[in-house]
């Protein structure tokens, strides 16, 4: 009988891109994909660990999988698996725990014995992702970069995914061609920090984008989240040169207070962020902007939060994602003093979310 597999992905677009690539490999090896929650031979869960809430969601999904498919091989992979394998090990019914690199080697372990296996590798290999057997839609996420060298004080992702690495432009273009041959019309370039693309690939991001925009089958190109300090003029000019480029920019803000940005080890000031947005608006007068904001980082005073609130109210942000600060083990922020009470973080989050609703 044909073997079945189901998937569940938590977290960022990069995770969804990687799950799609792995799903394609399952199809290529004769598996039929079924909806998560249906009984299947294999359940593959790609996890996230960016916050405590993400960790909790991962555990809930894992428990659901072990209940709905008690005889399945349950594979828990990705960032939460990389950072917290011992927590996952406590959940009865899990068969495979694979880290951020090992998840691509899932077929090496599926046929081994049913005793729990934990494979956490610190490899710095780059694993591409662009194909997907999961979605019929015309948009595809193309992974061009992974890992991060920034080491922001609050962030666990560099520990989960490792240092920054990227694929050469020539390989990315070939991957894009394969995606477009499947009938996709839109490509979203994704990674942990795609602004670091040149540092690791040796090719400018603008060069890659220029090549992609020349592909006749491509109808629309988008960039996922881009660090503000990496938004170069040459990239903006290339995007401007083609009607295929989407004029939407997601620029993580995190805080509108310089003291907090310094505590976070961000690479820009409030004034620099404002200038970057103004520069994009100059080149793309009809552009839209998204941002991420972390509320309640250690040391965020009431005045600091009000600075963030005021900045967000003045900026031309069309939408923004608000997150309460989440203490991540072994990060610099976790060791700081002046942690903010949960009730205060909730109040501040609510205030910013309500502001976002008014700006719609």
C-alpha positions as CSV (number, residue, x, y, z in Angstrom):
1,X,0.0,0.0,0.0
2,X,1.0,3.6,-0.6
3,X,2.5,5.2,2.5
4,X,1.0,8.4,3.8
5,X,2.6,11.5,5.4
6,X,1.2,14.6,7.0
7,X,2.9,17.9,7.8
8,X,2.6,20.7,10.3
9,X,4.7,23.8,10.3
10,X,5.1,26.4,13.0
11,X,6.9,29.7,12.8
12,X,8.4,31.7,9.9
13,X,8.1,31.7,6.2
14,X,11.5,30.1,6.0
15,X,10.1,27.1,7.9
16,X,7.3,26.8,5.5
17,X,9.7,26.9,2.6
18,X,11.8,24.1,4.1
19,X,8.8,22.0,4.9
20,X,7.7,22.3,1.3
21,X,11.0,21.1,0.1
22,X,11.0,18.1,2.4
23,X,7.4,17.3,1.4
24,X,8.5,17.2,-2.2
25,X,11.1,14.6,-1.3
26,X,8.4,12.5,0.4
27,X,6.3,12.6,-2.7
28,X,9.3,11.7,-4.9
29,X,9.8,8.6,-2.7
30,X,6.2,7.4,-3.2
31,X,4.4,8.9,-0.2
32,X,0.9,10.4,-0.4
33,X,0.3,13.6,1.5
34,X,-2.8,13.8,3.8
35,X,-4.1,16.5,6.0
36,X,-2.6,16.9,9.4
37,X,-4.9,15.3,11.9
38,X,-5.8,12.4,9.6
39,X,-4.2,9.0,10.3
40,X,-0.9,8.7,8.5
41,X,2.2,6.5,8.4
42,X,4.5,9.5,9.0
43,X,3.9,12.8,10.8
44,X,6.5,15.5,10.2
45,X,6.4,18.6,12.5
46,X,8.7,21.5,11.7
47,X,9.0,23.5,14.8
48,X,9.8,27.1,16.0
49,X,11.4,28.3,19.2
50,X,11.4,32.1,18.8
51,X,9.2,32.6,22.0
52,X,7.8,30.7,25.0
53,X,4.5,30.8,23.2
54,X,6.0,29.1,20.2
55,X,7.5,26.3,22.4
56,X,4.1,25.8,23.9
57,X,2.4,25.6,20.5
58,X,5.0,23.0,19.4
59,X,4.3,20.8,22.4
60,X,0.5,21.0,21.8
61,X,0.9,20.0,18.1
62,X,3.2,17.1,19.0
63,X,0.7,15.8,21.5
64,X,-2.1,16.1,19.0
65,X,-0.1,14.2,16.4
66,X,0.7,11.3,18.8
67,X,-3.0,11.0,19.6
68,X,-4.4,11.2,16.1
69,X,-1.8,8.9,14.6
70,X,-0.6,6.6,17.4
71,X,1.0,4.1,15.1
72,X,2.7,6.7,12.9
73,X,6.4,7.5,12.9
74,X,6.3,11.0,14.5
75,X,9.1,13.2,13.4
76,X,9.8,16.5,15.3
77,X,12.3,18.7,13.6
78,X,13.6,22.2,13.3
79,X,14.5,25.0,15.8
80,X,12.6,23.8,18.9
81,X,14.0,20.3,18.3
82,X,17.5,21.7,18.0
83,X,17.3,23.7,21.2
84,X,15.0,21.6,23.4
85,X,15.3,17.9,22.5
86,X,15.1,16.8,26.1
87,X,11.6,18.5,26.5
88,X,10.4,16.7,23.4
89,X,11.8,13.4,24.6
90,X,9.3,13.5,27.5
91,X,6.3,13.4,25.1
92,X,5.3,9.8,24.6
93,X,5.0,8.7,21.0
94,X,7.7,10.7,19.4
95,X,10.1,8.6,17.3
96,X,12.5,11.0,15.7
97,X,13.9,14.3,16.9
98,X,15.9,16.1,14.2
99,X,17.7,19.4,14.4
100,X,17.8,22.2,11.9
101,X,20.2,20.5,9.6
102,X,19.4,16.9,10.3
103,X,15.7,17.3,9.2
104,X,16.9,17.2,5.6
105,X,18.3,13.7,6.3
106,X,15.0,12.4,7.6
107,X,15.0,9.5,5.1
108,X,18.3,8.2,6.6
109,X,16.5,7.5,9.8
110,X,12.9,6.5,8.9
111,X,13.7,2.9,8.2
112,X,15.8,2.4,11.4
113,X,14.4,0.8,14.5
114,X,11.4,2.4,16.3
115,X,13.3,3.4,19.4
116,X,13.5,7.1,19.9
117,X,16.3,8.7,17.9
118,X,17.7,12.2,18.6
119,X,19.9,13.7,15.8
120,X,21.1,17.2,16.6
121,X,23.9,18.3,14.3
122,X,25.9,21.6,14.4
123,X,26.5,21.4,10.7
124,X,26.9,24.6,8.7
125,X,25.8,23.1,5.4
126,X,23.3,25.1,3.3
127,X,20.1,23.3,2.4
128,X,18.1,24.9,-0.4
129,X,14.3,25.1,-0.4
130,X,12.1,26.1,-3.2
131,X,10.1,23.2,-4.4
132,X,6.8,22.3,-2.7
133,X,4.3,19.5,-2.9
134,X,2.1,21.1,-0.2
135,X,0.7,24.1,-2.0
136,X,-1.3,24.5,-5.2
137,X,-1.1,28.3,-5.0
138,X,1.0,30.2,-7.5
139,X,3.4,31.7,-4.9
140,X,6.6,30.0,-3.9
141,X,9.1,30.8,-1.1
142,X,12.7,30.5,-2.3
143,X,15.2,30.1,0.5
144,X,18.5,31.8,-0.4
145,X,20.1,32.3,3.0
146,X,20.1,30.6,6.4
147,X,21.5,31.4,9.9
148,X,22.5,34.8,11.3
149,X,25.7,36.6,12.4
150,X,24.0,39.5,14.1
151,X,23.5,37.9,17.6
152,X,20.8,40.4,18.8
153,X,20.7,40.2,22.6
154,X,17.1,38.7,22.8
155,X,17.3,36.2,19.8
156,X,17.8,32.5,20.0
157,X,17.7,31.8,16.3
158,X,21.5,32.1,15.7
159,X,21.9,29.4,18.3
160,X,19.2,27.2,16.6
161,X,20.2,27.8,13.0
162,X,23.9,28.6,13.3
163,X,26.0,31.2,11.5
164,X,24.9,32.9,8.3
165,X,25.4,31.0,5.0
166,X,23.8,31.4,1.5
167,X,23.6,29.8,-1.9
168,X,25.4,31.3,-4.9
169,X,23.3,33.4,-7.2
170,X,23.7,30.9,-10.1
171,X,22.3,28.1,-8.0
172,X,19.4,30.3,-6.7
173,X,18.5,31.2,-10.3
174,X,18.4,27.5,-11.3
175,X,16.2,26.8,-8.3
176,X,13.9,29.6,-9.3
177,X,13.7,28.2,-12.8
178,X,12.7,24.8,-11.4
179,X,10.0,26.5,-9.2
180,X,8.6,28.4,-12.2
181,X,8.5,25.3,-14.3
182,X,6.1,23.8,-11.8
183,X,3.6,26.6,-12.7
184,X,4.5,29.1,-9.9
185,X,4.1,32.7,-10.9
186,X,5.4,34.6,-7.8
187,X,8.6,34.1,-5.8
188,X,9.3,35.3,-2.3
189,X,13.0,35.4,-1.4
190,X,13.4,34.2,2.1
191,X,16.0,33.5,4.8
192,X,16.8,34.3,8.4
193,X,18.7,37.5,7.3
194,X,18.7,37.9,3.5
195,X,20.5,41.2,3.9
196,X,23.6,39.1,4.7
197,X,23.4,37.3,1.4
198,X,26.4,39.0,-0.2
199,X,28.6,38.3,2.8
200,X,28.2,34.6,2.5
201,X,27.4,33.9,-1.2
202,X,29.9,36.3,-2.7
203,X,27.2,37.7,-4.9
204,X,25.2,40.9,-4.3
205,X,21.6,40.5,-3.5
206,X,20.8,43.1,-6.1
207,X,22.6,41.0,-8.7
208,X,20.5,38.0,-7.8
209,X,17.3,40.0,-7.8
210,X,18.2,41.5,-11.2
211,X,18.6,38.0,-12.6
212,X,15.3,36.8,-11.2
213,X,13.4,39.7,-12.6
214,X,14.7,38.8,-16.1
215,X,13.1,35.3,-16.0
216,X,10.2,35.5,-18.4
217,X,8.0,33.1,-16.4
218,X,8.2,35.2,-13.3
219,X,5.3,37.6,-12.8
220,X,6.0,38.9,-9.3
221,X,9.0,39.0,-7.0
222,X,8.8,39.8,-3.3
223,X,11.4,40.1,-0.5
224,X,10.7,38.7,2.9
225,X,11.8,40.6,6.0
226,X,15.0,42.6,5.4
227,X,17.1,44.2,8.1
228,X,16.8,48.0,7.8
229,X,20.6,48.6,7.7
230,X,21.0,46.2,4.8
231,X,18.5,47.9,2.4
232,X,21.0,49.2,-0.1
233,X,20.4,51.8,-2.8
234,X,21.5,49.5,-5.6
235,X,18.9,46.9,-4.4
236,X,16.2,49.5,-4.4
237,X,17.2,50.7,-7.9
238,X,17.0,47.1,-9.3
239,X,13.6,46.6,-7.7
240,X,12.5,49.9,-9.2
241,X,13.6,48.9,-12.7
242,X,11.0,46.2,-13.1
243,X,7.2,46.2,-12.8
244,X,7.5,42.6,-11.5
245,X,8.8,43.7,-8.1
246,X,6.3,44.2,-5.3
247,X,6.6,47.6,-3.6
248,X,6.1,46.2,-0.1
249,X,8.9,46.2,2.4
250,X,9.1,44.4,5.8
251,X,11.6,46.2,7.9
252,X,12.0,44.9,11.5
253,X,11.8,47.8,14.0
254,X,11.8,46.0,17.3
255,X,11.8,49.3,19.3
256,X,11.3,53.0,18.8
257,X,13.7,53.9,21.6
258,X,17.5,54.3,21.1
259,X,18.4,53.0,24.5
260,X,16.4,49.9,24.1
261,X,17.8,49.4,20.5
262,X,21.2,49.5,22.1
263,X,20.3,47.0,24.7
264,X,19.0,44.8,21.9
265,X,22.2,45.1,20.0
266,X,20.4,46.3,16.9
267,X,22.4,47.9,14.1
268,X,20.6,51.2,13.6
269,X,19.2,54.1,15.6
270,X,15.6,55.4,15.4
271,X,16.7,58.3,13.2
272,X,18.5,55.9,10.8
273,X,15.4,53.7,10.6
274,X,13.3,56.8,9.8
275,X,15.8,57.8,7.1
276,X,15.8,54.3,5.6
277,X,12.0,54.4,5.3
278,X,12.0,57.9,3.9
279,X,14.6,56.8,1.2
280,X,12.4,53.9,0.2
281,X,9.4,56.2,0.0
282,X,11.4,58.6,-2.2
283,X,12.1,55.8,-4.7
284,X,8.7,54.1,-4.3
285,X,6.1,56.7,-3.5
286,X,3.3,54.2,-3.3
287,X,5.2,51.7,-1.2
288,X,3.8,49.9,1.9
289,X,5.7,48.9,5.0
290,X,5.5,46.2,7.7
291,X,7.5,45.9,10.9
292,X,8.1,43.6,13.9
293,X,8.0,45.2,17.3
294,X,9.1,43.6,20.6
295,X,7.4,45.0,23.7
296,X,8.8,44.7,27.2
297,X,12.5,44.0,26.6
298,X,14.5,44.2,29.8
299,X,15.2,47.9,30.6
300,X,12.2,49.2,28.5
301,X,10.9,52.0,30.7
302,X,7.5,53.5,30.4
303,X,9.1,56.4,28.6
304,X,10.9,54.1,26.2
305,X,7.6,52.3,25.4
306,X,6.0,55.7,24.8
307,X,8.8,56.6,22.4
308,X,8.0,53.4,20.5
309,X,4.3,54.1,20.5
310,X,4.8,57.7,19.2
311,X,7.2,56.5,16.5
312,X,4.8,53.8,15.3
313,X,1.9,56.3,15.2
314,X,3.9,58.7,13.1
315,X,5.5,56.2,10.7
316,X,3.8,55.1,7.5
317,X,3.5,51.5,8.6
318,X,0.6,49.7,7.0
319,X,0.8,46.8,9.4
320,X,3.1,45.5,12.2
321,X,3.5,42.4,14.3
322,X,3.7,43.0,18.0
323,X,5.4,40.4,20.3
324,X,5.9,40.5,24.1
325,X,9.5,39.9,25.0
326,X,10.2,36.3,25.7
327,X,13.2,35.2,27.8
328,X,15.3,32.8,25.8
329,X,17.9,30.7,27.7
330,X,21.6,31.6,27.1
331,X,20.8,34.9,25.3
332,X,22.3,38.2,26.6
333,X,18.9,39.7,27.4
334,X,18.0,36.7,29.6
335,X,20.9,37.7,31.9
336,X,19.9,41.3,32.1
337,X,18.3,43.0,35.1
338,X,15.0,45.1,35.0
339,X,12.8,42.4,33.4
340,X,9.3,43.7,32.8
341,X,6.3,42.1,34.5
342,X,4.0,40.0,32.3
343,X,1.0,42.2,33.1
344,X,2.9,45.3,31.9
345,X,4.0,43.6,28.7
346,X,0.4,42.6,28.0
347,X,-0.9,46.1,28.5
348,X,1.8,47.6,26.2
349,X,1.1,44.9,23.5
350,X,-2.6,45.7,23.7
351,X,-2.0,49.4,23.3
352,X,0.2,48.9,20.2
353,X,-2.2,46.3,18.6
354,X,-5.1,48.8,19.1
355,X,-3.0,51.5,17.4
356,X,-2.4,49.1,14.5
357,X,-6.1,48.5,14.1
358,X,-6.7,52.3,14.0
359,X,-4.1,52.7,11.2
360,X,-5.7,50.1,9.0
